[in-house]
Amino acid sequence: MAASATRVLQVSAFFAAHGGGIEAVADRLARELVARGLLVHWIAGGSASESPHDLPAGLGIDHAGTWDPLERRVGLPLPLWSPAALSRLWRAVGQADVLHVHDYIYLPTLLALVFARLRSKPVVLTQHIGEIGFASAAARAVLRALNASVGAWALSRAARVAFVGQPVMQYFEPRVHWRRAPLLVPNGVDHERFAPAWALPPTNDRRLPLLFVGRFVEKKGLALLRHAARIDGVRWRFIGWGPLGPESWPAEERAAVELMGRLPAAAIAAHYRSAALLVLPSTGEGFPLVLQEALACGTPVLVSTEVFEAFPQADGRCVFHVELRGTDRVAAALALRGRIEALVAAPTLLAEARAPAVALAQQWSWSACADRYRALYAEVIDELTAAH
């Protein structure tokens, strides 16, 4: 690899094994970038056991010692890195040609932006999430204030800002004085791993298999799913972890769900293929990666209308949606349950959705995503060089 290869410092709150979509994106993007001849140094926190293995040449990692007392309790990740990790982050910023930061809102990523400012390094910031519809009015107010102040500052200082979904970009657009117009850069899909099975596998269980994949936290709609757990003719599988999982539900609702825990991507792909429908009633998200993966496996999806609007292109034959905004939790739960019951009552509709789902997923490519970011890095480095 040439000595003049672009040196990219990628900063995220966690590594992919932690279980979040942001981190899965960071992992795949780093691997795609080194395959294109870039040198990537990735620093992230979490448990030491979550550090990635089987690293390709050109990809180095740095695990940051982390203290995160709230995530296990309330599902809100607020990682605090050790002083030694922050010292290494400062040095890594100085050694990089460009920083790629995933979401401003975590303290380590925010500090990376500050360090880049102090060391005159260009930043590409990918903002994945915007407003989250917390049940708590106080929590909503705090996040809104952060986005309007710290978030607006962070996004205004980045050389380029990319969003993975249209609604989050539209949310931030009027709140930020942009250096350059923000960009929409959808995540890719691994089409070799997430590939279709054109029919559901045979089973003696005549109930329709429904699937949820994601962290068991408020913004994923776990409270709404609880009220949809017991639907006649349905069996549920939940893949994920978190404080609001079905383990905490009343016995009758808990008994209606098969908990699979955390699974590797290859195993999740098999569950996508065996499901008749992926249900993800989340809010406050950019564009969840699990939707792209499920569609690539030929599995139709049911999402909130907010997330439906994040699709660059959508197909109503395989992307179903239900409006969950502007209503109370009881009404939202009833709306979700009613939409699921209507789809379950039309199994032919779900079966016919599999081919359109695969066709829709062809619009997403990790190769195109990585090429877009590589071009952004070159642009911001050239601009900084010209300015000096």
N, C-alpha and C positions, 0 to 999 in steps of 0.2 A: 504494500500500500504506500502511496506516495507520501513523502514527508510533508507536503503542502496540503494534505487533505484537510477539509474544513473540520474544526473541532467544535462539536456541539455539546453543551452541557444541558441535559434534560433534568428537570426538577419536578417531582410529584410528591404528594403526601405519603404515598405508599407504593410498594411493588405490587405486581399483578396478583400474586398469591393471596393478598389481603382480601380480595373478593370484589372489588369495585370495578365498574365499567371504565372509569377514567384511567385507572391503572392498567387495565387490559389494553386500552388504546395505546398508552405510553409504551408498553412492552412491545407490542407488534410494530409500532412506528419506529422504535429504536432499532429493531432487527432489520426492518426494511431499509432504513437509512444506511446502516453499515454495509448492507449488500450493494449499495450504490457508491461505496467508496468513502463515506464520511466516517469520522472518528466520533463516537458517542460515549460520553461519560454520564451515567445516570445515577443521581443521588436521590434516595427516598427513605422513608422511615418505616415503622412497624416492627413486628417481631423479627428477630434475626433468622428464624426458620423460614421466613417468607422471601428471603433473598433468592433471585432467579439463578438457575443453573444452566448448564449447556449453552454457555454464552458464545456467540460467534466472534471471530477475530474482529477487533475494532470496537467492541462494546465492552466497556468497563463499568462496574457498579460500585457504589459506596453505600453501605447500609448505615443509616443514621440512628443512633440510639434514641429511643422514643418513649415518652410518657404520655398516655392518652386515657385519663381516668373516666371520661364521659361516654366513650363510644359503647362500651359494654353495658352501661347502665341505661342510656337513653337513645343509643343508636346514632348520635351526632359525633362524627369524628373531628376532634380538635387536637391533633397531635402537637406535642411540644418536643423539639429536638434538644439533645444534650449540647452543652457549650462546646464540647470537642467536635461534634458534628457540624455545628454552625461555623466553627473555625475552618473546618475542611471545606465547607460550602463557600466561604469567603475566598479561600485559595483557588478553588475550582473555578469560580467566576472569573478570577484574574487570568486563568490559563485558557479560557474558552474564547473562540471567535464569536460565538452567538449563544444565547440562552434560549431554551424552549421550556416555558413554564406552563404547567397544567393547572388552571384555576387559581385565581388570586386569593381565595378566601381563607386558605390555611396559613397559619403563621409562618411555617417554613417557606412556602412559595412566595408569600408576601415579602419576607426578608430577602429572598433571592432577587426579587424585583428591586428592592432598596439597594442591595449590594451591586447589582448591575448598574444602577444609576450612579452610585459612588465611584464605580470603576470604569464608567463610560463604555459599557458593553451593550450591544443591541439585543433587544428582547423580542421574541415571538411568543405571544401569549395565546393559548387556547382556552377559551372560557366555555366550560361544559354546562354549567348550571346558572340559573338566574334566581327567580322568585320561587320560594317553596311555600305551599299552602299549609303551614303548620296549624294544628288545631288550636294552639295557644296564640291568642292575639298578641301577647307580649313578645313571643318568639318571632312572629311575623313582622312586628314593628322593628325589632332589633336587626333582623336581616335586611329589611327595607332600608334602614338607616345606614347599615354597612355598605350596601350596594350603591347607595347614593353618595357616599362620602369616600370611604377607602376604595371601594370598587371602581368608582368613577375616576379617582386619581390613578389607580393602577392601570386601568385600561387606556387612560389618556397618555401614559408615559411609555407604553410599549410601542416599539417601532411598527409592529403589525399585530392585529388582533384577529383571531379566527374563531368562529363559532361552529359547533357541530350541528346546530338546529336553528331554524328560522325564528321560533318564538323567543328564544333567549336573546338572539341578536336584536329583535324588535323591542324587547324589554329594555336593553341597555342603550340603544341608539339615542334616545332623547336625553339620557342622563350623562353623556360623556362628551367632552370636547376632543374629538378625534384628531390625532396627528395625520392619520390616513384613514380612509373609509374602511370599515370592518369587512371581513371576508367570510363567506360560508364555505367551510371545508368539511364535507361529510366524512365520517369514518368509513373504513373499508370492511370487507368481509373475506374471510378465508374460505373460498369456495371449494377447496379440496377437502377441508374438514367438515364444513357445513354444507352438505349436499343432500338431495332429496331421496326419500323413499316414496314412491308414487301411491302406495296404499298403506293403510295402517296394518301393523303386524297382527296375525290371527291371535285371538284370545277367546277364552270361554266366558270372560266377563263382558256382558253386553252393555255395561255403562260406558258413556262417552268419556274418554280420557282428556282431562284439562290440566294445564301446566302453568305454574308460576315460577319464574326464575329471577332472583334478585335478592338484595339484602332485606332483612325483615325490619324495616324502619318505616316511619310515618309517611314519608313522601312517596313510597312505593304503593301506598293504598292498602296496607295490611288490615286496617280497621274496617275497610269496606269489604275486603275479601272474606273476612270472618263471617259476615252476614250472608255471603253467597256460598258458604262451605257446604251446607246441606241443601242440595238441589236434587230432586229425583232424576235418576238416570245418568248421574255424573259421578266420576271418581277423580280426585285431585291428587296431584303430586306437587310438592313444593321443594325447590332446590334453592338453598341459600342459608343464611344465618343472621342473627340479630336479636335484639331484646324484645321485639314485638311479634315473634314467631308464633305459630300455632301451639307451641308448648304452653303458652300462657293463656290460651283460650279456654272457655268452659268445656267440659268433657264431651258434650255432644258434638260441638263444632270440631274439636281436636280429633275426635275419632273419625271424622269424614275426610281427613287429610293424611296422605302418606308423606312423611318427612324424609328427604333424601340427604340433607346436610349439604356441605360444600363438596363439589365434584369437579374433577378436571374437565377441560374443554371437550375432550373426545367423548367422555361419558355424557356430558350435557347434550352434545349433538345427537346421541342416540335417543335421549328423552324428547328432544324436539321432534325427531322423526316419528316417534310413537304417539305423539299427542295429536288430538283433533283440533286443539285451539290453545294458543298461549294467551293468557290473560294478564295484563299489566296495567292496572288503573292508577298509574303514577302521575304526579304533578310536579312542577318545578324542575323538570329535567330538560336537557338539551335535546338529545335524540338517543335513547337507550340502545346500546349495542345489541342487547339480547333480541330486540325486534328484528334487526337486520339478519342475525344468525338464524332465528326461527324461520323467517321467510325464505332464506336460502335453503333451508331444509324442507321447504314445501309446506310449512305449517302456518295457517292463517293466524292473525293476531287480533285481539280486542284491546284497545287502548282508550285513554281519555281523549276527548276532542282536542285538548291542548297539545298532546303528543302527536295526534293525527296531523295537526297543522305544521308540525316540524318536518314532515316528510317532504323532501325535494320534489318527488313525484309520488303520488299515492294511487292505489287501485281499490276502489270500494268493493271489489269482488273478494279481496283477501285481507284488507285492512279495515276492520270494523271499529266503530268508536262510539263513545257515550259521553255526553256533556256532564262534567262533574264540578264545573266552576259555578260560582254565584248561587250556591245552594247550601243548606246545612248538611251535616254528616248523615242524618237519617235519610233525607231525600236522596243524597248521592248514593248511599248504600242500596236504596230501593231501585234507583235507576240502573245501577250496575247489575243487580240481581235480575231485574227484568230483561236487560239486554242479553245476559247470559242465557236465561231461560228461553228467550226467543231463538237464539242461535242453536241451542241444544235441540230445540223442537224442529230444526231444519238440518238434519245430518247430511242430506244430499248437498245442501248449499256449502257446508264445510268441506265435503269431499271434493266438490268442484272448484274450491278455492286453492287447491294445492298447486295446480299448474300456473295460475296467475301469480301466486306467491313466489315461485321460483323465477319467473320472468321478471317480476318487479325487482328482485334482489340483484339482478345482473347490473344494475346501475352503480353498484358500490364495488370498489376495488381498492385494496391496500396499496397496490402499485401506483394508482392515480393519486391517492392520498399522500403517499410518501414523496412522489414527484412534485406535488404542489408545495409541500413544506420545504423541500430542497430548494426550490425556486425562491421561496420567501427568504430563506437564510441568505442566499446569494444576493438578493436585493438589499436586505438591511445591512449586510457587510459592505457592499459597494457604496451605499449611501454614507455610512460612517467614514469610510476611507476618503470619499470625495469631500466630506465636510472638514477633514483634517488636512 
